[in-house]
Amino acid sequence: MAGIRLQPEDPDASQARPPASSDLISDDDRSVAADSWSIKSDYGSTLDDEQRHADASEALSVANFRAASDYSSDKEEPDAEAVQSMLGFQSYWDAQYADELTNFREHGHAGEVWFGADVMEVVASWTKSLCGEFCQGHLSNHVDDSNCESVGQLEKEPFNWSVLDIGTGNGLLLQELAKQGFSDLTGTDYSEGAIDLARSLAHRDGFTNIKFLVDDILETKLDRKFQLLVDKGTLDAIGLHPDGPVKRIMYWDSVSSLVAPGGLLVITSCNSTKDELVQEVDAFNQRRNSPSQELGASGDQEVNRDPPLFRYVDHVRSYPTFMFGGSVGSRVATVAFQRN
């Protein structure tokens, strides 16, 4: 589902001088891509691991999705006929954040706030309230206690939760979460320019406790589990790559390894509705159980199904809505899932 284009929070950010590098996408190409799509996201990812790419492609064929394209790396230039996919390439975001970092150093501008400052503030405040409801027992906790011994139960106070923002971009969402009281904050992005900008802004604004790391969510090197994982636009950007369906499968495999049992995943998207995100999670849960189901179908052994790894919890209901074709929708969706 194509989203509605959101205006940048900082109009001056788009006037920065482009970095003089022949390896970056040209200004004309970047302008066409940005004007052709609503999504202005913080993240894409690479596909350097051939085995994981093959595994995801096989899962796609089983699920009757479209086949993956011939692209195997974000380092490659996109097909000219697939302008919409440019926002799924690392080269686009490297150029974008090179511009914004230059603008910050020369003029002090923070850069664009993807989806707008209002959405960012809603995400931060709503997430804090949701975590508080879990801590106070107002929301049921469908967690298999046998899985919690290695990572511990959720902290009684949400402010003590460990938080990871994947595709953090300029890191402003983490600053908003810090204002809400969260203190154990980490942001990752595969663009070094984004991390340089996020660190610079956090230092300037007095949020020196936020940690920023260069890391690709699809090939993450993180070995820690987090009690709260937030994604604002990352899954959107991943889906804009020509290999989007393959990458989205890899995304869920990686995310499931980073969220602690009982922890929460909060996704904000302008390219997927709440129902579409729930359906995607359901498909991931079914794919995880498919090997055991196949064993049961081929033999007489009893099949012990694992519980769904992620379950829908809640979604933001305060975003403005519009009517189209007899259906009510919103240009942005924020949905929370709990990991079992």
TORGUTOR-648855 format. One line per 10 residues: number of its first residue (from 1); for each residue z negated, y negated, x of C-alpha. Coordinates in steps of 0.001 Angstrom, whole numbers. Layout:
NUM) Z,Y,X; ... $
***
This chain:
1) 0,0,0; 1029,-3312,1555; -1707,-5880,1538; -1598,-9603,843; -1286,-11829,3870; -4524,-13602,4726; -4512,-17000,6366; -6071,-17249,9848; -9516,-18774,10024; -8607,-20953,13006 $
11) -5153,-22521,12560; -5132,-23860,16127; -5412,-20379,17578; -1721,-19657,16948; -653,-22580,19162; -1892,-21130,22432; 529,-20760,25351; 1897,-17206,25576; 1002,-15266,28746; 3850,-15227,31241 $
21) 4314,-11511,31429; 7502,-9579,30871; 5429,-6588,29809; 4224,-8276,26640; 6079,-8510,23357; 7982,-11774,23034; 6688,-14637,20882; 9638,-14211,18484; 8956,-10511,17970; 5246,-11101,17465 $
31) 5933,-13865,14976; 8256,-11666,12939; 5693,-8873,12895; 2855,-11135,11835; 4910,-12803,9103; 6137,-9477,7750; 2707,-7952,7126; -598,-9011,5670; -2694,-6979,8061; -4065,-8959,11000 $
41) -6266,-6339,12580; -8422,-5872,15671; -7160,-2507,16811; -4461,22,17453; -4523,2963,19825; -2634,5081,22343; -1545,8684,22232; -1747,9874,25850; -3325,13225,25075; -393,15509,24289 $
51) -2540,18362,23031; -4409,16223,20510; -1089,14728,19382; 305,18220,18847; -2778,19313,16923; -2573,16303,14633; 1166,16817,14119; 556,20435,13118; -2126,19344,10658; 313,16839,9214 $
61) 2984,19468,8628; 482,21690,6865; -575,18780,4660; 3071,18032,3766; 2959,14516,5210; 6018,12993,6836; 6803,14217,10316; 5751,12153,13309; 8335,9991,15019; 9514,10383,18557 $
71) 7101,7734,19785; 4396,9159,22013; 2758,6058,23452; 1770,2557,22395; 3122,1385,25724; 6672,1894,24386; 8457,-876,22561; 8854,-270,18805; 12148,322,17056; 13718,-2972,15985 $
81) 14107,-1566,12470; 10367,-925,12218; 9057,-4461,12622; 6090,-3646,10407; 4858,-1180,13029; 4498,-3697,15841; 915,-4393,14860; 191,-753,15633; 1139,-1162,19294; -1256,-1996,22097 $
91) 1270,-4400,23630; 1058,-6578,20516; -2714,-6846,20690; -2772,-7368,24457; -468,-10353,23961; -2446,-11604,20958; -5759,-11589,22814; -4222,-13004,25979; -3239,-16002,23845; -6666,-16271,22246 $
101) -8496,-15921,25551; -6383,-18730,26998; -7110,-20865,23937; -10823,-20212,24280; -10890,-21149,27961; -8864,-24314,27434; -10130,-25491,24044; -13173,-23404,23144; -11515,-21867,20083; -12920,-18561,18853 $
111) -9536,-17392,17574; -8552,-15914,14231; -10997,-14109,11972; -9057,-11195,10517; -9414,-11091,6719; -11192,-14472,6881; -14765,-15593,7550; -15788,-15106,3926; -14871,-11408,3983; -16622,-10950,7328 $
121) -19833,-12479,5973; -19657,-10303,2857; -19192,-7173,4970; -22209,-8031,7148; -24584,-8937,4310; -23469,-6045,2061; -23830,-3567,4930; -27348,-4786,5639; -28295,-4345,1970; -26762,-872,1859 $
131) -28684,242,4954; -31871,-1188,3472; -31364,805,271; -31050,4002,2302; -34215,3225,4242; -36146,2540,1041; -34885,5716,-622; -32971,3879,-3347; -29839,5845,-2489; -29866,9630,-2262 $
141) -29449,11079,1209; -27186,14150,1015; -27801,15328,4569; -28293,18850,5812; -31658,18478,7571; -30795,21293,9949; -28174,19046,11542; -30519,16142,12217; -32791,17498,14906; -30533,16534,17810 $
151) -29931,12935,16774; -33027,12148,14735; -33425,10849,11221; -32290,7351,10329; -34722,4664,11382; -37000,3420,8632; -35913,-152,9357; -32138,-790,9324; -32526,-3436,12025; -33292,-631,14490 $
161) -30114,1279,13667; -27580,1731,16436; -24339,6,15417; -20795,520,16725; -17877,-1742,15793; -14604,8,16635; -11656,-2293,17297; -14093,-5163,17613; -11464,-7750,18602; -13274,-11052,19241 $
171) -16603,-9467,18314; -17454,-11956,15577; -18372,-9244,13065; -21078,-8045,15454; -22354,-11606,15695; -22638,-11671,11901; -24505,-8361,11948; -26839,-9787,14591; -27549,-12717,12266; -28485,-10148,9611 $
181) -31116,-8722,11962; -29381,-5804,13676; -30170,-5651,17389; -28656,-2447,18862; -25024,-3547,18740; -21972,-2209,20588; -18330,-3208,20219; -15294,-1372,21573; -11615,-2189,21746; -8753,-745,23748 $
191) -7509,-4223,24673; -9239,-5596,27765; -8330,-9107,26641; -10193,-8580,23368; -13314,-7411,25210; -13123,-10367,27627; -12882,-12738,24665; -15701,-11011,22747; -18013,-11176,25766; -17194,-14838,26358 $
201) -17844,-15773,22717; -21081,-13779,22551; -22356,-15433,25737; -21437,-18890,24469; -23032,-18301,21071; -26241,-16819,22461; -25721,-13163,21475; -26251,-11755,24944; -27730,-8485,23627; -24383,-7280,22214 $
211) -22655,-4729,24437; -18857,-4659,24691; -16822,-1812,26178; -13132,-1069,26677; -12549,2180,24780; -9796,3714,22659; -11133,5164,19416; -8459,7878,19440; -9389,8971,22966; -12968,7765,23027 $
221) -15071,8339,26107; -18300,7454,24314; -20861,10264,24332; -23374,8582,22028; -23755,8891,18266; -24359,5782,16165; -26247,5423,12910; -23835,2792,11613; -20144,2565,12467; -18065,-336,11141 $
231) -14293,-676,11068; -12655,-3931,9973; -8888,-3488,10118; -8766,-782,12775; -7564,2030,10528; -5027,-388,9046; -3509,-1143,12439; -3468,2523,13435; -1530,3295,10282; 1143,694,11144 $
241) 2299,2617,14208; 5400,4822,13694; 3090,7787,14301; 548,6359,11874; -100,9591,9901; -717,11528,13126; -2955,8813,14506; -4972,8561,11296; -5829,12269,11563; -6934,11714,15160 $
251) -8942,8710,13984; -11033,10809,11601; -11630,13475,14229; -12900,10828,16654; -14963,8912,14126; -16699,12084,12961; -17910,12642,16540; -19392,9136,16784; -21347,8840,13520; -24788,10439,13637 $
261) -25673,12925,10882; -27028,10887,7998; -25343,7784,9400; -22957,5455,7618; -19296,4571,8142; -18192,1255,6604; -14426,643,6512; -12805,-2662,5512; -9076,-2518,4784; -6365,-4683,3272 $
271) -3745,-1936,3361; -5676,753,1490; -7536,594,-1793; -10997,2025,-2313; -9492,5046,-4084; -6958,5615,-1298; -9697,5600,1339; -11758,8058,-693; -8707,10312,-1039; -8108,10160,2708 $
281) -11697,11197,3393; -11375,14047,890; -8226,15216,2692; -10075,15139,6029; -12951,17181,4579; -10508,19742,3181; -8647,19978,6482; -11894,20768,8297; -12550,23653,5939; -9006,25037,5937 $
291) -9468,27565,8820; -12364,29313,7051; -10458,29238,3772; -7470,30911,5416; -9742,33606,6853; -11167,34337,3431; -7705,34505,1891; -6444,37017,4447; -9470,39315,4524; -12389,40523,2534 $
301) -14999,38536,4456; -17138,36143,2500; -16219,32510,3189; -19070,30107,3879; -17717,26657,3221; -19172,23812,5231; -20333,20854,3153; -18025,17814,3242; -18516,15950,6502; -18207,12542,4819 $
311) -19051,11599,1252; -18372,8376,-621; -21471,6184,-1073; -20468,2775,-2426; -17991,-75,-2103; -18042,-3879,-2256; -17526,-5041,-5819; -17682,-8803,-5260; -14214,-9415,-3811; -11836,-11405,-6045 $
321) -9560,-9159,-8112; -6092,-9548,-9628; -4083,-7752,-12315; -720,-6188,-11504; 1247,-3647,-13508; -1687,-3053,-15811; -4013,-2205,-12907; -6845,-4263,-11466; -6960,-4521,-7682; -8362,-6484,-4777 $
331) -6622,-7664,-1634; -9487,-6268,478; -11527,-3085,118; -14816,-2296,1874; -15993,1285,1389; -19028,3134,2769; -19234,6850,3558; -22190,8913,4753; -21821,11604,7359; -23483,14925,6626 $
***
